[in-house]
Amino acid sequence: EKIGSLFSLLDKTIALHQRKLDLLKEQKKGYLQKMFPKNGEKVPELRFAGFADDWEERKLSEIGKIVTGNTPSTSNKGYYNGDFLFVSPADIQENRYVNKTTTTLTELGFKTGRLVPKGATLFVSIGSTIGKIGQSICDVITNQQINSVISFSDYDDDFIYTSILNSSTKIKQLAATQAVPIINKNEFGKSIIKIPSLEEQQKIGAFFKQLDDTIALHQRKLDLLKEQKK
Protein backbone atom coordinates (compact mmCIF):
# COMPACT_ATOMS: atom_id res chain seq x y z
CA GLU A 1 0.00 0.00 0.00
CA LYS A 2 2.85 2.40 0.88
CA ILE A 3 4.63 1.71 -2.42
CA GLY A 4 1.36 1.85 -4.36
CA SER A 5 0.38 5.25 -2.90
CA LEU A 6 3.89 6.64 -3.54
CA PHE A 7 3.71 5.78 -7.25
CA SER A 8 0.08 6.88 -7.49
CA LEU A 9 1.08 10.32 -6.15
CA LEU A 10 4.04 10.45 -8.53
CA ASP A 11 1.85 9.55 -11.53
CA LYS A 12 -0.71 12.22 -10.57
CA THR A 13 2.05 14.84 -10.29
CA ILE A 14 3.48 13.81 -13.70
CA ALA A 15 -0.01 14.01 -15.26
CA LEU A 16 -0.54 17.48 -13.73
CA HIS A 17 2.74 18.80 -15.15
CA GLN A 18 1.95 17.22 -18.53
CA ARG A 19 -1.42 19.02 -18.58
CA LYS A 20 0.25 22.34 -17.69
CA LEU A 21 2.79 21.83 -20.46
CA ASP A 22 0.12 20.89 -23.03
CA LEU A 23 -1.92 23.95 -22.02
CA LEU A 24 1.08 26.27 -22.45
CA LYS A 25 1.79 24.82 -25.91
CA GLU A 26 -1.86 25.33 -26.89
CA GLN A 27 -1.72 28.92 -25.62
CA LYS A 28 1.40 29.52 -27.72
CA LYS A 29 -0.37 28.17 -30.84
CA GLY A 30 -3.28 30.53 -30.17
CA TYR A 31 -0.99 33.55 -29.70
CA LEU A 32 0.91 32.71 -32.91
CA GLN A 33 -2.38 32.72 -34.83
CA LYS A 34 -3.58 36.00 -33.30
CA MET A 35 -0.36 38.02 -33.04
CA PHE A 36 0.70 37.59 -36.70
CA PRO A 37 -1.39 38.78 -39.68
CA LYS A 38 -3.39 36.09 -41.46
CA ASN A 39 -3.02 35.51 -45.23
CA GLY A 40 -4.06 38.59 -47.19
CA GLU A 41 -4.14 40.81 -44.08
CA LYS A 42 -1.74 43.57 -43.03
CA VAL A 43 -2.40 43.69 -39.28
CA PRO A 44 -2.75 40.99 -36.63
CA GLU A 45 -5.91 40.36 -34.61
CA LEU A 46 -4.11 40.94 -31.29
CA ARG A 47 -1.58 43.74 -30.69
CA PHE A 48 0.30 45.49 -27.92
CA ALA A 49 -1.07 48.95 -27.07
CA GLY A 50 0.32 51.86 -29.05
CA PHE A 51 0.86 50.08 -32.38
CA ALA A 52 -1.42 50.67 -35.35
CA ASP A 53 0.75 50.70 -38.51
CA ASP A 54 0.38 48.08 -41.25
CA TRP A 55 2.95 45.28 -41.32
CA GLU A 56 5.12 45.09 -44.46
CA GLU A 57 6.17 42.06 -46.51
CA ARG A 58 9.89 41.26 -46.66
CA LYS A 59 11.92 38.46 -48.23
CA LEU A 60 14.13 36.57 -45.77
CA SER A 61 17.16 37.70 -47.80
CA GLU A 62 16.13 41.33 -47.09
CA ILE A 63 15.98 40.90 -43.32
CA GLY A 64 19.16 38.91 -42.78
CA LYS A 65 22.17 37.15 -44.21
CA ILE A 66 21.35 33.59 -45.31
CA VAL A 67 24.09 31.07 -44.50
CA THR A 68 24.06 27.45 -45.69
CA GLY A 69 26.25 25.34 -43.39
CA ASN A 70 29.18 23.13 -44.33
CA THR A 71 30.89 20.12 -42.78
CA PRO A 72 34.58 20.35 -41.79
CA SER A 73 36.61 17.48 -43.30
CA THR A 74 35.73 14.32 -41.37
CA SER A 75 39.09 12.78 -42.30
CA ASN A 76 40.87 15.39 -40.17
CA LYS A 77 40.64 14.08 -36.60
CA GLY A 78 42.00 17.37 -35.27
CA TYR A 79 38.73 19.07 -36.21
CA TYR A 80 36.43 17.03 -33.98
CA ASN A 81 35.64 16.30 -30.29
CA GLY A 82 36.25 19.79 -28.96
CA ASP A 83 34.21 22.42 -27.10
CA PHE A 84 32.39 24.03 -30.06
CA LEU A 85 28.88 23.08 -31.24
CA PHE A 86 28.35 21.54 -34.68
CA VAL A 87 24.60 21.50 -35.40
CA SER A 88 22.90 18.86 -37.55
CA PRO A 89 19.10 18.39 -37.98
CA ALA A 90 19.05 15.72 -35.24
CA ASP A 91 20.20 18.38 -32.72
CA ILE A 92 17.14 20.56 -33.41
CA GLN A 93 14.43 19.11 -31.20
CA GLU A 94 11.23 20.50 -29.67
CA ASN A 95 13.17 22.98 -27.56
CA ARG A 96 13.72 26.40 -29.09
CA TYR A 97 17.42 26.68 -28.23
CA VAL A 98 20.19 24.46 -29.54
CA ASN A 99 22.57 24.31 -26.57
CA LYS A 100 24.18 20.90 -27.08
CA THR A 101 25.08 18.79 -30.11
CA THR A 102 25.93 15.14 -30.74
CA THR A 103 29.07 16.17 -32.64
CA THR A 104 31.47 18.86 -31.40
CA LEU A 105 34.37 20.68 -33.03
CA THR A 106 37.78 21.85 -31.90
CA GLU A 107 38.72 25.51 -32.39
CA LEU A 108 40.60 24.45 -35.54
CA GLY A 109 37.52 22.63 -36.94
CA PHE A 110 35.24 25.51 -35.94
CA LYS A 111 37.32 27.96 -37.97
CA THR A 112 36.83 25.91 -41.16
CA GLY A 113 33.01 26.22 -40.92
CA ARG A 114 30.68 29.12 -41.69
CA LEU A 115 30.01 30.99 -38.46
CA VAL A 116 26.39 31.30 -37.30
CA PRO A 117 26.23 33.76 -34.37
CA LYS A 118 24.14 33.61 -31.20
CA GLY A 119 20.46 34.44 -31.82
CA ALA A 120 20.35 33.30 -35.46
CA THR A 121 17.42 31.19 -36.71
CA LEU A 122 18.31 27.66 -37.91
CA PHE A 123 16.01 26.05 -40.50
CA VAL A 124 16.40 22.43 -41.67
CA SER A 125 16.22 22.68 -45.48
CA ILE A 126 17.06 19.15 -46.71
CA GLY A 127 15.68 15.70 -45.98
CA SER A 128 12.81 14.10 -44.11
CA THR A 129 12.87 16.60 -41.21
CA ILE A 130 12.68 19.66 -43.49
CA GLY A 131 10.98 22.57 -41.71
CA LYS A 132 12.41 21.89 -38.24
CA ILE A 133 13.51 25.13 -36.65
CA GLY A 134 15.72 26.25 -33.76
CA GLN A 135 17.69 29.21 -32.46
CA SER A 136 21.40 29.28 -31.64
CA ILE A 137 22.14 30.04 -27.98
CA CYS A 138 25.81 30.72 -28.78
CA ASP A 139 28.08 30.91 -31.85
CA VAL A 140 27.75 27.63 -33.79
CA ILE A 141 28.62 25.93 -37.08
CA THR A 142 25.91 23.93 -38.89
CA ASN A 143 26.05 21.23 -41.54
CA GLN A 144 24.87 21.77 -45.12
CA GLN A 145 21.32 20.59 -44.36
CA ILE A 146 20.61 23.81 -42.46
CA ASN A 147 20.00 27.33 -43.75
CA SER A 148 20.46 30.02 -41.10
CA VAL A 149 19.11 33.57 -40.99
CA ILE A 150 21.46 36.06 -39.34
CA SER A 151 19.27 39.14 -38.79
CA PHE A 152 20.44 42.56 -39.91
CA SER A 153 20.74 45.17 -37.14
CA ASP A 154 17.32 46.75 -37.72
CA TYR A 155 15.50 43.45 -37.10
CA ASP A 156 14.95 41.63 -33.81
CA ASP A 157 16.41 38.08 -33.57
CA ASP A 158 13.65 36.75 -31.32
CA PHE A 159 10.89 38.16 -33.53
CA ILE A 160 12.51 36.76 -36.68
CA TYR A 161 12.78 33.30 -35.08
CA THR A 162 9.10 33.38 -34.04
CA SER A 163 7.95 34.72 -37.40
CA ILE A 164 9.84 32.00 -39.33
CA LEU A 165 8.46 29.39 -36.91
CA ASN A 166 4.96 30.70 -37.63
CA SER A 167 5.62 30.50 -41.41
CA SER A 168 7.54 27.18 -41.35
CA THR A 169 4.71 25.13 -42.95
CA LYS A 170 4.45 27.63 -45.82
CA ILE A 171 8.25 27.77 -46.27
CA LYS A 172 8.42 23.96 -46.22
CA GLN A 173 6.15 23.88 -49.30
CA LEU A 174 8.96 25.51 -51.32
CA ALA A 175 10.89 22.22 -51.22
CA ALA A 176 11.66 20.89 -54.69
CA THR A 177 9.77 17.63 -55.24
CA GLN A 178 12.59 15.18 -55.81
CA ALA A 179 13.91 12.01 -54.15
CA VAL A 180 15.37 14.09 -51.31
CA PRO A 181 13.29 17.23 -50.64
CA ILE A 182 15.43 20.40 -50.58
CA ILE A 183 15.02 24.17 -50.25
CA ASN A 184 18.17 25.77 -51.64
CA LYS A 185 19.61 29.01 -50.30
CA ASN A 186 18.10 31.20 -53.07
CA GLU A 187 14.59 29.77 -52.74
CA PHE A 188 14.80 30.01 -48.94
CA GLY A 189 15.87 33.67 -49.24
CA LYS A 190 12.79 34.41 -51.38
CA SER A 191 10.40 33.30 -48.60
CA ILE A 192 8.15 36.15 -47.53
CA ILE A 193 7.34 37.09 -43.94
CA LYS A 194 5.44 40.10 -42.59
CA ILE A 195 7.29 42.64 -40.46
CA PRO A 196 6.14 45.46 -38.14
CA SER A 197 8.29 48.31 -36.74
CA LEU A 198 11.44 47.38 -34.77
CA GLU A 199 9.81 48.44 -31.50
CA GLU A 200 6.80 46.18 -32.10
CA GLN A 201 9.13 43.35 -33.20
CA GLN A 202 11.00 43.64 -29.89
CA LYS A 203 7.75 43.49 -27.88
CA ILE A 204 6.52 40.40 -29.75
CA GLY A 205 9.97 38.76 -29.70
CA ALA A 206 10.31 39.23 -25.92
CA PHE A 207 6.74 37.95 -25.32
CA PHE A 208 7.33 34.68 -27.17
CA LYS A 209 10.81 34.27 -25.68
CA GLN A 210 9.29 34.41 -22.19
CA LEU A 211 6.59 31.93 -23.23
CA ASP A 212 9.21 29.54 -24.69
CA ASP A 213 11.33 29.85 -21.51
CA THR A 214 8.26 28.94 -19.40
CA ILE A 215 7.50 25.95 -21.65
CA ALA A 216 11.15 24.80 -21.38
CA LEU A 217 11.01 25.12 -17.57
CA HIS A 218 7.88 22.94 -17.36
CA GLN A 219 9.46 20.45 -19.78
CA ARG A 220 12.54 20.18 -17.53
CA LYS A 221 10.35 19.66 -14.43
CA LEU A 222 8.40 16.95 -16.24
CA ASP A 223 11.57 15.20 -17.46
CA LEU A 224 12.98 15.33 -13.91
CA LEU A 225 9.81 13.76 -12.45
CA LYS A 226 9.94 10.98 -15.06
CA GLU A 227 13.60 10.32 -14.17
CA GLN A 228 12.73 10.22 -10.46
CA LYS A 229 9.99 7.69 -11.19
CA LYS A 230 12.50 5.48 -13.04
HELIX and SHEET records of a PDB file:
HELIX    1   1 LYS A    2  MET A   35  1                                  34    
HELIX    2   2 LEU A   60  ILE A   63  1                                   4    
HELIX    3   3 LYS A   77  TYR A   79  5                                   3    
HELIX    4   4 PRO A   89  ASP A   91  5                                   3    
HELIX    5   5 GLU A  107  LYS A  111  1                                   5    
HELIX    6   6 ASP A  157  LYS A  172  1                                  16    
HELIX    7   7 LYS A  185  LYS A  190  1                                   6    
HELIX    8   8 LEU A  198  LYS A  229  1                                  32    
SHEET    1   A 2 GLU A  56  LYS A  59  0                                        
SHEET    2   A 2 ILE A 192  ILE A 195 -1                                        
SHEET    1   B 5 GLY A  64  THR A  68  0                                        
SHEET    2   B 5 ILE A 146  SER A 151 -1                                        
SHEET    3   B 5 THR A 121  VAL A 124 -1                                        
SHEET    4   B 5 ILE A 133  SER A 136 -1                                        
SHEET    5   B 5 TYR A  97  VAL A  98  1                                        
SHEET    1   C 3 THR A 103  LEU A 105  0                                        
SHEET    2   C 3 TYR A  80  VAL A  87 -1                                        
SHEET    3   C 3 ILE A 141  THR A 142  1                                        
END                                                                             
